[in-house]
Amino acid sequence: MFEEKRSKTKVRIGKADYIISSTDSDEYVIKVAEYVDKKLDELTRADRRLSTAMAAILTAVNVADELFKLKEDGETLRGQLLQYADEAGSLRALNQKLQAENKRLADENRNLQAQNARLDGELKKYKRYGR
């Protein structure tokens, strides 16, 4: 079986160093660690009485809350996207129908114009002979 290559990245979160083994790029792992460190720092600055463990748990809860809200937003957007795709399909079908109707009416208009021109010609003949 093919296994993805794992790399180890050293990061600092909450004044402690960690080695994270991941298949993601070092840049991504560092970005995630910096985000967690920032969230942890925000909590500890807001309440200096928090222990490291308590701050870590609250940070995890806050990040999980963000994750769930973003997933919910993603589902909402996915639903809207599907609705828009359905509407676009309906509008495409309506557009095709209207284009076909427009072509039919344009053909009918040309036929009526030709008929009108023919009748105008006949009327002119009658007017000339009738006088």
C-alpha positions as CSV (number, residue, x, y, z in Angstrom):
1,M,0.0,0.0,0.0
2,F,1.1,3.5,-0.7
3,E,1.6,5.6,2.4
4,E,1.8,9.4,2.3
5,K,5.1,10.9,3.4
6,R,4.9,12.3,6.9
7,S,7.0,15.2,8.0
8,K,7.8,16.5,11.5
9,T,7.3,20.1,12.2
10,K,8.4,21.9,15.3
11,V,5.9,24.5,16.6
12,R,5.3,26.6,19.7
13,I,1.9,26.8,21.3
14,G,1.4,28.5,24.6
15,K,5.1,28.9,25.4
16,A,5.7,25.1,24.9
17,D,7.4,23.4,21.9
18,Y,5.7,20.5,20.1
19,I,6.8,18.3,17.3
20,I,3.8,17.6,15.0
21,S,3.9,14.7,12.6
22,S,1.7,15.3,9.6
23,T,1.2,14.6,5.9
24,D,0.4,18.3,5.4
25,S,3.1,20.8,4.5
26,D,5.3,22.4,7.1
27,E,3.8,25.8,6.2
28,Y,0.2,24.5,6.9
29,V,1.1,22.9,10.2
30,I,2.8,26.2,11.3
31,K,-0.2,28.2,10.2
32,V,-2.5,25.9,12.2
33,A,-0.2,26.0,15.3
34,E,0.0,29.8,15.1
35,Y,-3.8,30.1,15.0
36,V,-4.2,27.8,18.0
37,D,-1.5,29.8,19.8
38,K,-3.2,33.1,19.0
39,K,-6.6,31.8,20.4
40,L,-4.9,30.4,23.5
41,D,-3.1,33.7,24.0
42,E,-6.4,35.6,23.7
43,L,-7.9,33.5,26.4
44,T,-5.0,33.8,28.8
45,R,-4.8,37.5,28.3
46,A,-8.5,37.8,29.0
47,D,-8.3,35.8,32.3
48,R,-4.8,35.4,33.8
49,R,-6.2,33.1,36.5
50,L,-6.7,30.2,34.0
51,S,-4.4,27.3,34.3
52,T,-2.6,26.1,31.2
53,A,-4.8,23.0,31.0
54,M,-8.0,25.1,31.5
55,A,-7.0,27.6,28.9
56,A,-6.1,24.7,26.5
57,I,-9.6,23.1,27.0
58,L,-11.4,26.4,26.6
59,T,-9.3,27.1,23.4
60,A,-10.3,23.7,22.1
61,V,-13.9,24.4,22.8
62,N,-13.8,27.8,21.1
63,V,-12.1,26.4,18.1
64,A,-14.6,23.5,17.9
65,D,-17.4,26.0,18.2
66,E,-15.9,27.9,15.2
67,L,-15.6,24.7,13.3
68,F,-19.2,23.7,13.9
69,K,-20.4,27.1,12.9
70,L,-18.3,27.1,9.8
71,K,-19.6,23.7,8.8
72,E,-23.1,24.9,9.3
73,D,-22.4,27.9,7.2
74,G,-20.9,25.6,4.6
75,E,-23.9,23.4,4.5
76,T,-26.2,26.5,4.2
77,L,-24.0,27.8,1.3
78,R,-24.0,24.3,-0.3
79,G,-27.8,24.3,-0.1
80,Q,-28.0,27.7,-1.6
81,L,-25.6,26.7,-4.3
82,L,-27.7,23.7,-5.2
83,Q,-30.8,25.9,-5.3
84,Y,-29.0,28.4,-7.5
85,A,-27.9,25.5,-9.8
86,D,-31.5,24.2,-10.0
87,E,-32.7,27.8,-10.8
88,A,-30.0,28.2,-13.4
89,G,-31.0,24.9,-15.0
90,S,-34.7,26.0,-15.1
91,L,-33.7,29.4,-16.5
92,R,-31.6,27.7,-19.2
93,A,-34.5,25.6,-20.2
94,L,-36.8,28.6,-20.2
95,N,-34.2,30.5,-22.3
96,Q,-34.1,27.7,-24.8
97,K,-37.9,27.6,-25.0
98,L,-38.1,31.4,-25.4
99,Q,-35.4,31.3,-28.1
100,A,-37.3,28.7,-30.0
101,E,-40.5,30.8,-29.6
102,N,-38.6,33.9,-30.7
103,K,-37.4,32.0,-33.8
104,R,-40.9,30.8,-34.6
105,L,-42.3,34.3,-34.2
106,A,-39.5,35.8,-36.4
107,D,-40.3,33.2,-39.1
108,E,-44.0,34.0,-38.8
109,N,-43.2,37.7,-39.0
110,R,-41.2,37.2,-42.2
111,N,-44.0,35.2,-43.7
112,L,-46.6,37.9,-42.7
113,Q,-44.3,40.6,-44.1
114,A,-44.0,38.6,-47.4
115,Q,-47.8,38.1,-47.4
116,N,-48.3,41.8,-46.7
117,A,-46.0,42.8,-49.5
118,R,-47.8,40.4,-51.9
119,L,-51.2,41.8,-50.8
120,D,-49.9,45.4,-51.2
121,G,-48.8,44.5,-54.7
122,E,-52.3,43.1,-55.5
123,L,-54.0,46.1,-54.0
124,K,-51.9,48.4,-56.2
125,K,-52.9,46.4,-59.2
126,Y,-56.6,46.7,-58.3
127,K,-56.3,50.4,-57.7
128,R,-54.6,50.9,-61.1
129,Y,-57.3,48.9,-62.9
130,G,-60.2,50.1,-60.9
131,R,-59.6,53.8,-61.8
